[in-house]
Amino acid sequence: MDLTRRQWLGGLAAGAALAGCRRPSPAPTRLGTIVGGGAFGTSDRPDVTRYALSLVDLDRGGVVEVEVTFTVHGFAPDPTRPRRAVCFEKQGPGGCEVDLQAAAVTRPVAPTSGRAFYGHGVFAPDGRLLYAVETERATERGVIVVRDGASLAVVGEFPSYGANPHDCVWTDGGRTLVITNGGSAGASADGDPSVVLVDAATQALRERLPIPAPGWNAGHVAISDAGDVVAVSAPRTGRSPRDLGGVSIGARGRGLTAVTAPAAVTGALVGESLSVALDPVRGVVGVTTPSAGRLTFWDLATHALRADLALPIARGLTRTLDGSAFVVAHSGGQVDRIDPVTLAIDPRATVRGTKLSGSHLYAWDPRA
């Protein structure tokens, strides 16, 4: 379906009004609202780049854009106040708090002095703290800056245990922070790309999983409750952006293995392998590679290729709230759903005309 900006907020208000009346309640949220960043121009000012956080409601239909001042890369929803989230720029000063229900920026957030936001952040499960990935511009040293969850004031920091960190996600029920360190151009113990696991309480390094391919960085990571780990990579700093990136699959305690077969596919993954979404129930993980125009799916246990879809500029990838589909953005704002069993696109569910051109998608529950 082709969607333009609709009265999505009005629909939410109507739903709230109905809750106090003896009328049927709105349809329940099953798939969720897909959230992601993008940059765009307008017909009247094609020379000016504008930025938006887009919200695409898969259950009730409708698209809303929240205008921001940078390309949103990371998106950290507050687990205790679901209408609130903090967004981050990749390798820059941009950060902001957003009220998703009101579709409005509520305040800016800046990195600490001499540093840049480097992509991602995450709230603690109880919402009391916010952890944000930053990098010292002069040294490339990685830092996790800890902020008060309500005021967003800085209350502490600890090392990322590497250079140029990027992604961070929770495991162990929020007791262990999983961080990717992209690595530096030079060879050193702390400069090599890796996935690290850090104890949230003690801030001590628990485990380091080096990226197995020497030409790759560590970009994004997905981890299952069972300890399966998938890291996706771009060419390492100092290499050509037309070099190969790729996918590494492994587990805690066992390390990572680069996926190298089939060569016809892995040898075509030019540039950055970008977004990663893991389905632990079906044992499959999806990865986008925009420059190659591919969305690939891999078996967690055997590392075998499960599907290879040709999608121009495939970028953001996530799963619906109920796990019934993968969701991908590609081709300049088209959104498609993919069956997790057949790994085929559902042509009945296509959404066109969004501004979702950023790196990632996130599933959000507007009724939470």
C-alpha positions, -999 to +999 in steps of 0.1 A: +000+000+000+011+036-007+011+057+025+014+094+030+013+113+063-021+104+079-039+112+111-020+086+130-018+107+162-055+114+159-060+076+158-041+072+190-062+099+206-094+083+195-082+050+208-075+066+242-110+082+242-126+049+234-109+033+264-132+054+286-164+045+268-184+014+264-173+009+228-150-017+211-114-010+219-089-004+190-073-033+174-045-047+196-009-041+187+005-073+172+032-063+147+042-029+162+052+004+148+085+004+129+108+033+138+139+045+120+158+074+107+163+089+073+175+119+052+156+135+024+152+165+002+120+184-009+109+195-043+110+232-033+145+229-017+163+199-032+197+214-022+188+212+015+190+179+033+164+173+060+162+146+086+133+126+101+125+099+125+098+079+108+071+058+125+052+033+104+023+016+121+020-019+107-012-027+126-034+003+120-017+019+090-002+053+088+031+071+088+043+099+110+076+118+106+093+136+135+117+162+121+152+161+137+185+177+130+206+147+121+204+112+106+191+090+134+212+058+137+207+044+172+173+044+190+170+037+227+134+034+240+128+039+277+116+006+291+096+023+319+081+050+297+076+036+263+065+068+246+100+082+254+132+074+235+167+088+230+182+089+195+219+090+185+239+100+154+267+078+140+301+095+145+288+129+153+274+153+179+237+146+172+215+133+200+179+140+211+151+128+234+118+122+216+082+118+227+070+092+203+033+096+211+034+134+205+058+130+176+081+157+189+117+163+200+117+172+237+153+181+242+188+178+226+214+155+240+251+162+234+282+139+237+308+146+264+336+170+257+361+160+230+340+130+220+314+120+195+284+098+197+293+066+177+260+051+169+241+034+197+229+035+233+206+015+255+186+021+287+191-003+317+161-026+320+148-006+350+152+027+331+174+043+358+205+046+336+212+052+299+244+038+284+257+056+253+286+047+230+312+075+225+346+078+210+375+102+219+381+120+186+418+125+192+427+089+202+398+067+189+395+053+224+361+039+231+340+049+262+306+039+275+291+071+290+265+064+317+237+089+322+209+093+346+178+078+329+155+107+338+177+138+336+202+124+311+230+140+332+263+122+330+269+101+361+299+079+351+318+061+324+338+030+317+360+018+288+345+000+258+377-021+259+386-012+223+387+015+196+359+031+178+330+013+195+296+013+178+268-011+189+257-021+224+229-045+234+220-064+266+222-100+275+218-120+307+187-101+315+205-068+316+235-079+336+259-080+307+265-053+281+276-066+247+297-040+228+312-039+193+346-022+189+351-013+153+389-012+156+415+013+145+437+013+113+467+000+132+473-033+147+472-035+185+455-055+212+430-028+220+428-016+184+417-049+168+380-052+160+361-073+186+328-080+204+332-077+241+310-086+270+311-063+300+297-069+335+272-040+341+277-040+379+315-041+380+322-027+345+348-054+342+356-072+309+341-107+310+349-119+275+364-107+242+354-123+208+378-111+181+365-106+146+381-135+127+386-118+093+416-094+093+400-070+068+368-065+087+357-042+115+330-050+141+298-032+133+266-045+147+258-075+169+229-098+178+230-122+207+204-149+218+196-159+253+213-192+245+246-174+238+246-174+200+264-144+187+263-128+152+285-099+142+283-080+109+312-061+095+323-034+071+358-031+057+382-022+085+393+015+089+420+023+063+406-001+037+386+007+006+348+010+011+346-013-019+364-041-001+344-070+013+325-069+046+307-099+059+291-120+087+306-139+116+287-164+136+296-181+169+288-183+206+299-171+240+329-192+251+336-205+216+344-174+196+334-163+161+338-179+127+337-159+095+310-171+070+328-179+038+305-201+018+289-201-007+317-180-022+294-167-049+274-149-022+300-141+005+324-128-023+297-104-034+291-087+000+309-055-010+311-028+016+293-028+049+271-056+061+248-033+081+217-045+099+213-078+117+181-094+131+182-128+148+152-153+151+164-176+179+133-198+177+138-207+140+176-205+143+180-180+115+197-146+112+192-119+086+218-094+074+215-065+050+244-054+027+233-021+010+261-017-015+256-053-027+218-049-028+213-080-008+195-094+022+209-127+032+197-152+058+220-177+075+215-208+097+228-202+132+238-238+138+254-247+104+262-212+091+246-223+058+229-199+035+191-201+039+181-173+015+196-146-007+172-118-017+181-091-042+169-058-027+184-025-039+199-005-010+187-029+016+194-012+049+173-014+081+162-048+093+142-059+124+114-083+135+078-075+143+069-074+180+052-108+178+081-124+158+058-133+129+079-115+103+112-099+095+108-062+083+132-046+059+135-011+044+151-007+010+149+011-024+146+045-009+119+040+017+100+008+007+092-014+036+085-052+032+076-080+055+094-114+051+080-147+063+104-162+089+098-198+076+098-194+038+120-163+039+100-149+011+086-113+008+048-109+014+037-088-016+004-079+002+022-061+030+044-037+011+045-001+024+058+026+000+066+063+004+083+063+038+115+082+046+131+052+062+165+054+045+187+052+076+207+022+089+183+005+112+147-003+121+132-008+155+098-023+165+079-002+190+046-008+208+026+024+208+001+010+232+026-001+259 
